[in-house]
Amino acid sequence: MATDLVPAVHSLTLRVLIVDDEVSVRKVMAAVLAQLGLPCETAASGDEALHVLETHRIDAVISDLQMPGMSGMELLAKVKQIYPGTVFLMVTGVDDTRVGVQAMRQANIVLASLTRALHVKRLEQEVENYRHHLEEIVAEQTQQLREALHQIERSYDHTLEVLGAAIDLRDSPTAGHSRRVFLYSIEIAKAMGGLENQMRNIAMGAWLHDIGKLAIPDAILLKPGPLTDEERAIMQRHAQIGYDLVKGIPFLADAAEIIFAHHERCDGSGYPRGLKTAEIPVGARIFAVADTFDAMTSDRPYRRALPFEASREVIERGAGKQYDSQLAREFLSIPEETWEVIRRETAALQDFAFATASDIQALSKPVKSAG
């Protein structure tokens, strides 16, 4: 057995339990197996062997047939019942021919099983090594994919920065407008709650709401006086133009709906489709409140900014008509200090303050409701 098993166990750790009531036999067998590189445990009886099996990992049992108390045959039956995966090898020194023949048959069967077990164990070890290596490869590639996706998202967000800055530069009288309504909309959405999964789309829709104005002629966009009916019709086309510009971009598809509907009003008096409350995306309904608030509290060529309180009264009166009633209530529940902080931070940036990539990137993570 020793000669046959040397190559098989060379790269494996097979733990063997030697069970024999004679201490000299246990020591000799343990010494032989130790030379093969097989770590051994020993037991002087069947009961002691079962205790060892409970407390140690054992791959194979080599047991004497004739022992006081529990015999080798009885131990074999218990081991096969409790530890069916354990290889069992029987040895005997008795002179009883019948029992000896039975033991030899058991030994031949178990020896073959032990050889097969060693082979299976080697294959299992190779599979386990491959599995660990595969897990490492998958983990590494997953991390690389995450980093690549992160870089793509950062690239998207920087593109949004540039677009927002271009919009504000194009319409200089409303400098900082895109960033302010972007932040106002997020505050209202957080106050409303339940919109965590839509937060990023709401932010991008608010940020890019006026992208269609890039196609409006300067003579109309920058006209200091009132617009004619024809000029107003051209100006109102910016919602459709903006929608057409971004609807084909997968990561902006939902934001495009907000851009399309950002001038709709709950009573159906808005444009371009005359939608009413339930037909208007919630992000666009939020934006309508944020946009009105910013328009009234910002300086314009034809008037100075109005106090926060005046704009709050306008939104309160328009609740259920121009503005979603629930959103108007949520807006009115937000402390005035919140809006003051946003305006100060926006003014502290550049003349055409724009959202940073980190602002938008932060919205990829879950946002807890302010409630």
N, C-alpha and C positions, 0 to 999 in steps of 0.2 A: 504493500500500500504506500509506503513511504516513497519508494522510487517512482511510482506512478504519479503521485501528487506533487512532487517537488516543482515541476514546471508550472503546474496550475496555480499553486498558491504563492508563487514567487512575488506577484504584484498585488496580492490580496491579503486582507486581514480576516481570517476565518477563526472565530472563537469556538473552542472545543471544551466540552465538559467531560471529564473522566470520572466514572462512577465505579468504585470497587471497594470492597470492605477491607482489602489488604493494602496497608499503607505503602509497602515496598512496590507493589504493582503500580499504584498510582504515581509514585515518584519516577519509576522507570519510564512509563508511558509519557508522562509530562516532559521528561528530559528528551525523549526521542522526538516528540512533536515540537519541542522548543527549538531543536536543531533545524527543523523545517520552517521555522519562523511562525509557528502557530501558537498564539497565546492560549493558555489553558486555565480552567478552573477545575477543582477537584471536589469530590463528595464521597463520603464513606458509606452512604446508604441511599435508598430511593427517596426517602423523605427529605434528606439533606439536598439531594439533587433537585427536587421540585422547588425547594427554597432558593437555590442558586438560580434556577430558571426564572423565578419571579423577580429577582433583583439584578440580573445581569443579562446582557444580550448574548445569546448562545446560538451558534449556527448548526453545530453538530454535537451529538451525545455519543460517547463510546462507553458502553456499560457492561459490567460483568453479568453473566447470566444468573449465577447462583449466589445470592446474598441473603444474610439474615433479614428477617422482616419482609419488606417488599422485594420480590424477585425482579430480575432483569426484564422478564416478560411482562410483569405487572407494570413496571415503570414504563416500558415501551408503550403499552396500551394507554396509560395516562398522558404521556408526552404527545402521542399522536392525536389524542382527543383535545388536549389543551393548546398544544403548540404544533399544529399540523405541518407547518413549513420547516420544522427542524429535522435535519437528517439524523437517523439513529443507527448506530453500529453496535452489534452485539458481539461480545467475546466470551469464551468459556474455557475452563480447564478441567471440567468434570469428565469422568470416564464413561458415563452412560451413553451408549451408542445412539439410541433413539433421540435423546435430547441433543447430543452433539450434532447429529445430522440436521435436526431442526434449526439449531443455532447457526450451523454453517450455511444453510439456505438463507436464513435471515441475514447473515453476514454478507453473503454474496449479493443479495438484493440491495442491502443498505450500502455496501461498498460502491455498487454501481450508481446508487442514488447520490452518494456523497460526491462521486466524480462528476455526475451531471450537475449537482448543486454548485460545485466549484465553477463549472463552466457557465451556468446560469448567473452565478454571482458576478463573474467577470463581465458578462454581457450587461448585467444590470448596472454595474459600476461604469461601464463605458457609456451606456445610455444616460445615466445620471450626469456624468461629466459633460456629455454632449448637451443635455438639457440645460445645465448651468451655463455652459458656454453660449448656447442659443439665447438664454435669458439675458445674458450680458450684451449680446449683439442686438437683441430687440430693444433692450433698455437704452443702449447707446444710440441706436437709430431713432428711437422715439424721442430722445432728448434732442437729437439733431433736427428732427421734424418740428418739435416745439420751438426750437430756436429759429428755424426758418420761418415758421408761421408768425412768430413774434416779430421778426424783421419785416415780414410782409405787412403786418398790422401797423407797425411803426411807419412804414413807408406810406400806407394809406393815410395815417393820421397826419403825417407831414404834408401830404398832398392836400388834405382838408385845410390845414393851416394856411397854405398858400392861397387856396381858393377863397377862404374867408377874408384874408387880407386883401385880395384883389377886389372882392365885392365892396369892402369898406373904402378902399382907395377910389374905386369907381364912383361911389356915391359919398363923396367927402362930407357933405353936410350932416350925414348920420354916422360919423366916425365912431367906432366902438360899438355900434348897434348890434352887429352879429354876435359878438362875445357876450354882451349884456343879455340879450334874449335867450342865448344858449344857456347861461347860468340861471336866469330867472325861470326858464322852463324846467330845468332840473329841480330847482327848489320846490316848484309847484307840484311836480310829479312825485317827489319824495313825500310831500305833505299829504298827497292823495293816497299813496300806498298801493300796493298790489301791482305796481308797474315795473318791478325790478328787471324783468326780462326784456322790457321795451325801452329801458333807460337810454341805452346807447343810440338806438334809432331815433328816439325823441331828440337827443342831443344833436345828432348829425342833421336831422331835419331842420331844427331851429338854426343851427349854424349855417346851413347852406340855403335857407329859405329864399333868399334874394338872388340866387345865382343866375336866374333868368334875366336880371337887370343888366348883365354884361352884354346882352344883345339889344338893349334899348338905346336909341340914339341920344347923344349928349344933349341935343337941343330940347329933348323932352325930359330926360332924367334930371338934368341940372337946371331946368327952367325955374327962375325965381318966382314967377307969378303963377296964377291959376292955370290949369290945363284946359284946353278946349275939349269938347266931347270926343273929337277924333283922336286927340293926343291921349286922352284918358283911356280910350279903348286900346291904343297901342301899349300904354303903360301896363294895363291889366293883363296883357298877353304874357308878362314875365312869369306868371305862375305856370302857364302851359309850357313855355320855353324851358323853364327850369326843370320841370318834370321830364320833358323829352330829353334833356341833356343827361340826366342821371339814372333814368329808369332802367337802362340796359346794363348798368354796373351792378353785379350781383350783391356786393356788400352794402350798396346804397338803395336797393330795391324798396325796402320798407320806408326809408327816409324820403324816397321820391314821392310817396303818397302824401306825406306831410307837406312837402314843398308844393305839391299840386293843390292842396286844400287849405293852405295857410291864410287865405283871405276869405274863406267861407264863414258864414255866420249862422248861429243856431236857428234863427228865424227864417232862413232861406234867402236873406238879402245880400249875401256875399257873392263872390265870383271865383272861378269861371263857370261853375256848374249849378249854382244856387242850391247847394246841399243844405239839409237841415240836421239837427242835433245828432241823431243816431247814425246818420249817413256819413258824418265827418269823423275821420280817424281821431282817436283820443289825443294823439300827439299834436294834431293841428288845433284841436280845441284848447289844449294847454297853451300852445303858441299864441293863439288869438288874445288871451289874457296878458301874456308876457309882452307881446308886441304893443298892445295898447298902453300898458303901463310904461314901457320904455319910451314910446313916442311922446307921451304927455310929460314925462319927467326929464326929457332931454331938450337942450337948446335947439331951436330951428331958426333959419334965416328970418322968418316972419314973426317969431315970438320967443320969449324966454321960457325956460323950463318951468313947469308948474310944480307946486309942492306935492309930496307924496300923498298927502291927505286928499287933495283935489282929485287925483287920478283914482284913488281908491273909491271915492264917491261915484265917479263915472262908471267904474266896473260894477259896483254894487247896484246902481240903477239899471245897468244893462243885463244883469243876471236873468237868464231865462229868455232873453231876446237875442242880443248879439252874442252873449257868452253862456257857456254851460253853467247852470245854476250851482252844481256841486263843486265845480272847479273854481267858480267865483268865491264860494264860501271858503274853500281851502286857501285860496290866495289871501283873502281877508284875515285868515287866522294866523298868517305868518307875521312875526314881529317886524316893524319898520326897520329895526336895526339890521336885519338880514339884507334888505335891499341897499341900505347905506354902505354896508361893508362891500358888497359887490360893486357898487358904483365907484367907491374909493380905489379898490384894487384894479378895476378896469382903467380908471384915469391914470393910475400910477405906472401903467405900461407905456405904450407909445400913443402917438396921436391917433393912429388907426388900430388901436388895441385889438389883438386877435387871440383866439384860444390856442393853447399850446397842445402838443401831441400828448403830453402827460395828462391834461384835462380829459381828453377824449379816451385815452388808454385806460384811465381809472374807471371809466364807465363800463368796461368789459367785465369788471368784477361785480358781484352782487352788491346792491345798494340797499341798506336797511331803511325801512319806512321811518319817517320822522315821527309818526304817531306813537 
